[in-house]
Amino acid sequence: MAVLPTTELHRVLGAESAKTLEQGLGITTAAELLQHYPRRWIEFGHLSSFRDLPEAGEHVSLIAEVTGVSVRKMQNRRGSLAEVWVADDEGNSLKMAFFNGWSVGRTLRAGVRAIFHGKVGSYRDRPTLTNPDFTVLLDTDPLDAPNGPGASKGSEEAVHSGEMVSAAASASDPESAVQAPRVLSRGRTPVPLYPATSSISSFRILDCIEILLDMIDFEDWPEPLPATVRAAEALPDLGEAYRLIHRPETLQDPDRGLHRMRFHEAFLLQGLLHLRRVQDQDRAATPRPRRAGGLLDRFDASLPFTLTAGQRECGDLIAAELDRERPMNRLLQGEVGSGKTLVALRAILQVLETGAQATLIAPTEVLAAQHERSLRRMLGGLADELGLTLLTGSLNTAQRRSALLDIASGTARLVVGTHAVLGEQVHFLDLGLAVVDEQHRFGVEQRDALRHRYELTPHMLVMSATPIPRSVAMTVFGDLELTTLEGLPSGRQPIATHVVRTVQGPRMIGRVWERIAEEVAAGHQVYVVCPKINEADHREDPETGVQTDQDASVELISQRLAEHPLLGETRRAQVHGRMDASAKEEVMTAFERGEIDVLICTTVIEVGVDVHNATVMAILDADAFGVSTLHQLRGRIGRGGAHGLCLLVTRLPDEHPSLERLDQVAEHSDGMTLARLDLERRREGNVLGAAQAGRASTLKLLRTIRDEKIITRAAGLLAELSAADPRWEAYPGLREAVSQYRDVHAGADEFIQRG
């Protein structure tokens, strides 16, 4: 039987092993099993350090040398108890207990080395393993040592070349069925240790992979990397790569195999992106050229400032793309406050002056309302001329009906809204451009709703204030043309950021309130950001997902500040996501007008809020937020002529690991640097947005920061290959592998479009 990547394991390994792999690891096919890579490789002569043991309750695989064994009958129950003492190279000892382990005493004797796998427990405040699975390690063929530790009363079937020696229980020795000894003989060849669970050990996984490798003819498997690519990168072929990983002969072999598989993964992802770009090229759009003396020229002439070089450069690039018969599909990223909205507005005006419509879509009603107010202020009298309309889910029936009629008739030429704009009841007369703000908060289905609804595809500009390293953009947004808006407008002042550790005494939080009072007295405004609305709410740790209690709620802090001797007389207000849209808009409008001194809020003000007089932000329980959110929040201040001050208040003790990200935010003002540090520290799937889809990361080996060179090289070689052969007619292996990758990794198309 030919074993292919999609071959189900029950056809190869049998029903029992296949069921164990599926239940324990979610693995069902041959390719999935071979892609369950070892977490490390060990040599027979090297013992594991007990200092690296995980916490109690976690599973561990380790190599140790037996120093002593004691077997005795149990007093209160039938059977025997074997206690085994083992040591590492540093002289640390560990005791293991085996219930009904009479045969253990005959297999594990002083001087024997073995791999043990089990759950770490605790006995008298010391770590221990109870009933661990184990495999004896021999430097020689076990058949050459009949009296050695591999000997047992059970029948043995010796399999050489590094494979397992399985021992069956003898009918005359029923206890041997509880702990049948196994022997692994590889001389000094590295042994792979696999991520395992309580239901399946690393040894069992190795058994299954060994069987699978013997049955596969890799000539039957699609090879996505053409020979020219493998030669250019000095990469082994697919079968050799799997053998280097799972059957290494030296400790250097796995590195060669894994490097090939990282490049393999990058190449497949770029292949998916290429297919999507090919599909996009088949769509048609209406050119929207810039017209001399039109709306855009009138708007530019009214600006009280000069465009930055970055704003003009990005604007010229987008203007040229809007004049094409193919739809623009561009991602515009830039630092907080770099002027992305201004760049987007200039693109909107270029489209509107051709008689078409445009829409700006924001993820929240607060941000949509902020955009609508900001655009009215920037456009002045042009706003009414363009029929600027706000469409959100909170409009009443009459308001919604009126807005929908204006959109359908073309009266509303510029529409600002939330997800409501994507509803099936919304029909534009002639949609020329869709601008999506903070696109990482939208799913691909939502983003594509406008692109696929119309016979002629609207141009699309998506914006992100979350910095995206180039390797991430090439992996996640490879179907979008990336533009980075460099520089900040004149007048933006530096923001000083400090971590305030309240464990150092009550004086610390007292100084925070004093500093806020000083800023209000100087005529400025302040944000106080809280992680929750009231005491009943919980927050999830942004990195671990664990729910934690936080004292700092909007309601509690509002009450405390009302009673504070320095802040009780200030003008304060609350804003959070549970307020209705009109109430939120009323508060935000008052804050923008300077009628509120201290705004106590949640992260609803994270993006889009532009109040030049706001100079200080205190983020309470700042450890409840991720790096990206902290950087975004900080960007709300210092937008006028005065310097900004951001205070990251935390109650965590000095040794807590979450302080690392707070210190990084305080140290670095550059969003791109923070994004890279965040990616290096956090699990990649969440950063890339896969968590929004309820799935683990599609990336298996590839890491966008660590493997930047691999991603860049793979993208370049795939582009060269595809330029000469867009349909990959000469590369059937690549075509088949990309197709299988898309089918097996359900939602991969969606993953690569998320941010």
N, C-alpha and C positions, 0 to 999 in steps of 0.2 A: 504494500500500500504506500502510495506517495504521500509524504507528510508535507503539507503546505502551511504557510503562515496562519491561515484561518482554520486549519484542521482542529476539530474539537478534541480535547485531551482524553475524553473517555474512550475514544477510538484508539488511542496510543498507549495510555497508561492503565486503562481499566477503570471501571466505575468507581471503586472505592477511593483510589488516589485522586481521580478527577474531582470527585465530590469534596474531598478534603481541601484541595487547592482552591476550589471555587468558594467554599464556605469560609476558609481561613484568609484567603488573599484576594478573592474576586477574580481569579485567573481561570480562563476557560479554553484558551486556544494555545497552539504551539508558539506563536510569536509572542504572546503575552508572557508565557513562562520564560522564554529566553530573554525577554526584556525585564525580567525580575532580577536585576543585577545585584551581585554581592555588595554588601556595605563595606567589607574589607577582606583582605587576604592575609593569611598567617602562615609562617613557616613552622615546621615541626620543632625546630630548635628554639623557638621564641615563645615564652610564656606570656599570657596576658597579665597586665598589672591590675591587682585588685583595687587600686586607688581609682580606677576608671569605672567601677561598678555603678550602674544607674541606681535610682532610688527604689525603695521597696515597692513591689507591685509591678515593676517593669521586667521584661524578659531580657535575658542576656545570653550570649554565647562566648565562652572563654576557653583557653587552653591552660591547663594546670597540671602539676605533677603530684601524684598521690604520695603522701608522707606517712599515712597510717590508716588502718581499717579496723573497726571493731564491729563484730556481729553478735547479737544476743537475742534471745527470745523476749518478746514483749510480755509484760506482766498482766495487763488487763485485757488483752485481746489476743487472738490467735496470730501466729506468724512471727516473723523475726524483724528486727530493726538493725540496719547496717548504718554505722556512722563512719564517714570517710573524711579524713583531713587532707587538704591539698594546699599547695604553696605556689607562689609566683617567684620570679627571679629576684625579687627584692626582699624575700624572706617573710612576706605577709602570709598569714594562714587564713583558711576558710573551712568551716565544717559543713558537710552536707549530710542529709538524712535520707535513707531509702527504706520505706516500709515494705515488708515482704521482700526483702532484698538479699535473701540467702546467696543467690548466684552472684550478686554484686561483690561479695567478699572473696569469691574465687576469681573474679575478673579484674577488679581494681585492687592491685597490691602495691606496696611501697616501691617507688621507682617508676611506675607506669605513668605515662603521659596520655591525656585524653582531652577531647573537646566535650565540654558540658554545656547543655542548654536548658534553661528553666527560668522560673520566676524568682526574682530576688525577694527574700523574706527577711525577717528579723527575729533573732533569738537572743535574749538577754542583751539587747542593745547592740548586737553585732550582726552583720549581714550573713545570710545563709541561703542555701538552695535546698529545697525539699523535693525528692523524687525527680531530679533532673534527668533528662535524656542525655545519653553520652555515647561517644564513639572512641574506642581505643586507637591510639596512633602508634604505628609500627614503622620503623625505618627499613624493615626488610619484609619480604613476602611472608605472610603469616604461616604458610605451609612449611616454611623453612624453620619455624620455631614452634613445634608441636607442644612443647611444654611451657610456651610463653603465655602471656596474659590473654592471648586470643583463644586459647584452648578452652573447650567446654564440653559437657556431656551431650550437648545438642549436636545435631548434624550440621555441617558447615559446607557452604558452597563458595569456594574461593574465586574471586573475579579480580584479575590483575589490572595493570595499566591505570592504577589510581581509582578504581571503583570500589564500592562497598563490599564487605564480606558479611552476608546476612546469616544470622544464626536462628534456627527454628527450635522451639522448645521440645524437649524430649518428654515422651509420655510418662517416663519414670520419674521425671523431675518437674512437677507442675509449677514450682516457684520460678523456674527459669522463664516461664511465659510472661511473668510480670516485668522482668528486666532482662531481655535477651541481649547478650553482649554483641556488639558490632565492632568490626576492626576496619580501619582505614589505612591502607599501605600505599604511601607515595614517595618513599625515600624522603628527600627534603624539598619536594615540590610544594609550592604554595597551595594552601587549602582555602577555598572560598567560603566565607560565612555570609549567609543571606538574612535579610530582614525576615523575621519569623513571628509567629503568634503562639498563643497557648495551645492551639489546635494542630499546629504543624511546625515541626522544628526545622532548623537549618539543615540538619542531616537528611531529613525526609525530602526537602526541596532539592538538595544535591542529588539524591537518588533519582528523582524524577527527571532532572535535567540531564543526568548522565544517560539514562535510557533514551531520552528524546534525541540527544545529539547522535547517538549511534544509529538512529532510524532515519535521520534527515539526509537527503541528498540536496545540498544547497544549489545545485544546478537547476532545480525545479523552482527555486524562490526568485522572485523578481529582484534584480540588482538595480536600485535607483541611481547609483553613482556610475556614470559612464567610465570606461577605462581611461579616457583622457583626463577626467577629473581626478580619479584615483591616482593616476601617475603624477599629476601636477601637485597633489597634496601628499604624496607618498603614503597612501592609505591602503590597508589590506582589503581584500574583498570581503563580502558579507559573512560567508561561512568561516573564514579565518578569523574575523573579528570576534565572532561568538566563541570560537575555540580559545582565543587569547584571553577572553574574559572568564569563561567557565572552566577551562582546562589549561591554566597557565603553566608554563615550565619554569619561568623566572618571575620575580616580583615586578619586572619591567613590562611583562606581557600585558597585564590588565590595562595599563596606561595606554598602550598602543591600541588595544581593542576599544576602549572607552572613547578615545579621541576620534576614532573612526565613527562610532555610533553618535557622538555629539554632532559631528559634521553631517552625518546621515540625517539626523533629526532636523538640523537647520535647513538642509537641502529640501526635505519634504515640506517643511513649512513654507519655504519660498516657492515651492511648486504649487501649493494651494493658493498662495497669493497671486502667482502668475495666472492661474486659471481664472481667478476672479477678475483680474485686470483685463484678460482677453474678453470675458463676458461684458465688462463695462465698455470696452471699445466698440461693441456692437450697438450700443445705445446712441441715440441722436439727441441733440439739444439745439435750441435756438441761440444763435450768436447774440450777445448783448454788448455791442461796442460802445465805447465812450464817445460822447458827442460834445464838440466844442460849444461853449456857452450854455451848456445844459445844467441840470441840477447839481452835479458834482462840482462844476466850476463855480457856481454861485455859492455853494456851501464852503468850498475852500477859501473863497474870497472873504467870507464872513468870520473865519476863525480868528480869535484874538491871539493866536500863538502860531509858531512855525512848526510844521510837522518834523518829527525826528527823522534822521536818515533811515532808520529801520522801518518806520511807518511808511515812508515814501517808497522804499525799495519793495516792501511787501505789497503795497498798494499797486505798484506798477506790474508786478508779477501776476497778481490776481486779475487786474484789468485786462491783461493780455489773454488770460485763460477764459475770461467771460466772453471774449470775442470769437471763441471757437465753436465749431459745430459738434464737438464732443463735450459731454457734461464735465464741468470742473468738479473735482473730488479732492479737496485739499484740506489738510489739517494745519491750523495756525496755532502754534504754541508760543507762549511768552510769559515772562515773569509777571507776578501780581503787580498791577498798575502800569504795565508797559504800553497800554493803549490799544489792546486788541479790539475793544468795542468800537473805537474810532476807525480802525482799519476796516472792520466789518461794515460800519455805516457807510463809508465811502464806496464800498463794493455794492451795497444796497442801492445807493443813489444812482450809480452807473446803470444798474438794471432797471430801476424805476423810470429813468428818463427815456427808456425805449418803449414805455407804455405797459410794461409787465408789472407783476406784483412780486413782493418779497416777504419773507417771514423770518422772525428771530424767535427761536424756541429756547426756553430756559427750563431747568429741572424743577423749580419750585415757584409758587405764586409770589412769594416775597421777592425773589430775584426777577421774575417777569414784570412785576409792578415797578421794581426799581429801574429796570431797563426802559420801561415805558416812560417813566418820569425823566430819566436821563436823556432819552432821545428827544423828548419834547423840549427840554432845556437846550440841547445842542442844536436842534433844528429851528427853534424859534417859530416864526410864522410859517415855515415850510411844513410843519407838523400837520396843521389843519388842511393845507393844500394837498397833502399826500393821503389824507384820510387815515391817519394813524389810529389803529384799533387794538384794544386789549382783549384777548380771548383766553379766559381761564375757566376752570371747572366750577368756580364759586359764583359765576354770574347767574342772576335769576332768569327765569324762563323768557321774559320779555327782552332782557338785555342780550341773552344768547341768540334769540331769534333775529334780533336786529343785526347783531354782528355777523351771523351766518349769511344773511341776505346781502350785506355790504360786501362780504368776501366773494360770494358767488357772482355778484354783479360787477365786481371790479372797482366799486366805490372805495372800498378799503384796499388801498394799494400797499400799505405797510402794516403787517399784522404781527403783534408781539404777543406771545402766549406761552402756555405750558404744554404738557402732553395733550391737552384738549385740542390743539391745532392738528394733531395726528388722527383725530376721530374720523370715522367713515362719513359722518354727516357734514364734514367740512370740505367744501369744493371750491377751489380757486378758479377764477376765470382764466388766468394765464400766469401760473407761478413760474417765475424766472430764476429765483434764488432762495434757497433755504439755508439759514445760518443756525447752527446748533451750538449753544453755549454749554460749557462743562459737559462735553459729549460722553465722558466716562460714566455719567449717570443714566445714560440711555442705552437700552438694549438694541441689538442690530435690527430686530424686527421693527422697532419704532423708527430707527433711522432710515430704514429702507422703505417705510410706508409711503413717504412722499416721492421717493425716487421711482417707484414702480407703479404709482397710481396713474401717471399721466403718459400720454402717447409720446410726448417729447419730454425727456428727463430734465428736471430742473437742475441748475448748477447747485453745488453744495459746498459750503464752507463750515467746517467744524472747528471749534475753538477749545483750547484747554489751557488753564492757568497752572495745572499740575505739570511741572517740568518732566519731560520725557527724554531720557537718554537715547541717543541715536540707535543703539542696538535694540532697545525696546521698541522704538518706532518701526524699525525694519522688521521686527518679529510680529508685533501686534497690529500695527497700522500700515502694513506693507502695501495695502491696496490704495492708500491715500498718499498724495504728494505732500511731503512734510516741508513746512516753512517755519522758521524760528524768527520771531520778532525780537531783534536785539536792542538793548539799551532801554533807558527809562526817560520819560519826559522831563524837561527842565522843571525845577521846582520841587521835585521829589527829594525828600530829606532822608538821611540814614535813620534806621530804626535800631535803637539799643535794646537788646534782649537780655534779661537776667532771670536765673532760676532762683525762686524764693523758697527756701526749705523751712517750713514752719516748725519742724521738730527742733530747730535751734532756739526756740523760745517764742512766747507770745509777742515779743517786740517785733518779730518779723512781719506777721500779718498786720500788726498795728501800723507799721511803717507803710504797708501797701495802701491802707485807707488814708493815711496822712498824705501820701504822694498824690492820690486821686483828688483829695480836697485842695491841695496846692494848685493842681492843674485847673480845676474848676474856678478857683479864685483868680487865676490868670486869664479867664475868659475862654478856656478851651472845653472840649467835651471828651467823655470817657466811655469806653465799653467795659462792662464786667461780664465775662462769659462764664456760664455754668454748664456742667455736663448733663444736667437733667432739670426737669421742670418742677417736680415736687418730691417729697420724701418717699413716696410710694414707688418711684421709678428706680430702675437699675440700669447700670451701664455695663457694656461688655468691654473687656480689655481689648484694645485695638490690635494686639498681636496674638494673644492666646485665645480670645473669644470667651474667656471665663467671666461670668457676671460678678461684679464687685459693687459694694455699697459705696455711695459717695454722699458726703454731707452737704456739698455745695449745690443747692437747688435754687432755681430762680425765685421761688416763693420764700424760701428761708432767708436767702441773702437780701431780698427786698425788705423783709421784716427787720433784719439786723441793721441794714443801712438807715432805715427810717428812725431807728433808735440811737444811731451813732451820733456822738456830740459834734463831730466835724461835718458829717454828711446829711444829718437829719433835715437840714434846711435847704438842701440842694433840690433841683427839679429832677425827679427820677421817673422812670417808666420801665415797663416790662414788654418784651416781645419774644414769642416762642411759637412753635409749630402748631399748637393746639388752639390758638386764637383764630377767629374767623378772618377771612381775607380783608374785610373792610377795617377791622380793628387793627390788624397788623399794618395795613397801609397808612392808617391814621397816625399810628405811633412813629413809623419810619419817616413820614412826611414832616412831622413835628420835629424829629431829631435832625433832619436835614436842614430845617429852617432855624435851628439853634434854639428851639423852645424847650429842649430837654438837655440837662447837664450830664446825667449818668444813665446809660441804657443798660439794664440788666437783662441778659438775653442768653439764648442757646446759640447753636451754630447756624441758625437761620440767616445770620449776617455774614456767613463765611465768604460768600462770593457776591460780586456785583454792587455792593453797597459802597457809595462814594461820598463821604462827608469830609471835606477838607479841614474842618475845624477839629476833628477828632484826633487827639494826639497820644492818648494813653489807652492801653488795653491790659486789663488784669484777667488772666485765664485761670480760674480756680480749679483745683484738682486737674492740673494740666496733663498729668500722666494718664488721664482717661481718654486722651486724644492721640491720634497717630501723627506722624511727622508732617504729612501732607496737609492735614487739617490745621495744625498749628501754624504752618507757614502761610496758608491761605488766610487764616484769621489775622495774623500779624499784618498782612498786607492791607487791612482796612484802615490803618493809621499812618500818619506821616505823609498824607497825600496832598497836603497844602505846603505852606512855607515853613512850618515849624517842625522841629525834630520829633520823632516818635519814640515812645517807650513801651515795651512789651514786657509784662511781668508774668512769668510762668510759675504759678503758686502750686506747691505740692506738699503733702503731708508724709510722703514716703521717707523711710529711714535712709541714711546716706549710702548704705551698701546695697540698696535695692537695684536690680538690673534695669528697671524701666527708666531710671534716671539718665541712662546713657543717651536715650533719644532726646530728652529735654536738654541735656548739655550740648548735644549736636545742634539743635535748633538755636540755642543761645550763641553758639560759636560761629555758625555759618549763616550768612544772609543770602547766599546764592542758592536759589531753588534747585538748580541742576546738581550741585554738590550734595544737597540734602537728599535728592531723589536717588542718587547713586548709593549713598550710605544706607538709605532705607532699604533699597533692594538687596544690598549685600547682607543685611541683618535679618530681613523678614523672609518668610516663605513666599516664593515667587508667584504662585498661583493667585494668592490674594492680591498682591500688588497689581497684577495684570488684569484683575477683574474677573477671574473665573469664579470666584466665590459668589459673585452676583448671580451667576447662573446655577448655583447649587452644586457645582462640580469641583473636583480637585483640578489642579493645573493640568492642562494638556501637555505642557513641557515635562519630559521625563528626566533626561540627563542634562539638557541644555539650560544654562543660566545666563541671562541676558547681559549681566555685568561681567561676570568671570569670562564668558565666552564671546566677548565682543569681536575679537579677531576672527573667530570661526564663523560667526554670523555674517560679518562683512564679506569675508572671502566666499562663503557659500552663496550669498546674494549676488556677488559679482560674477561668479562662474555660471550660476543659473541664468542670469541675465544674458551673458554672452551666448550660452547654448540656445536660449529661447529666441534671441534676436535672429539667429540663423535658421532656426527650426521652431516656430511658435507653437506648432501642434505636436511636437516631439515625435514626429513620424519615424525618425531614426533611433529613437530611444524608447522602445516598448517597455523595457524594465522600469524606467522612470514613470511612464504613464500608468502602468499597472500598480506600482508601489504607492503613488500619490492617490490613486483611486481607492486602494485598500486602506490607506491611512485615513482618508476621509470617512470611509464606511465604518471602520473599526472604532475610531475616535469620534463617537457621535457628538455633534456640536462643534467640531473643529473649525468649521467655517465661521461659526458665531464667535468662537474664542479669539480667532485672529483679528476680529474687528473690534474687540472690546478694549477699553483702556482703563 
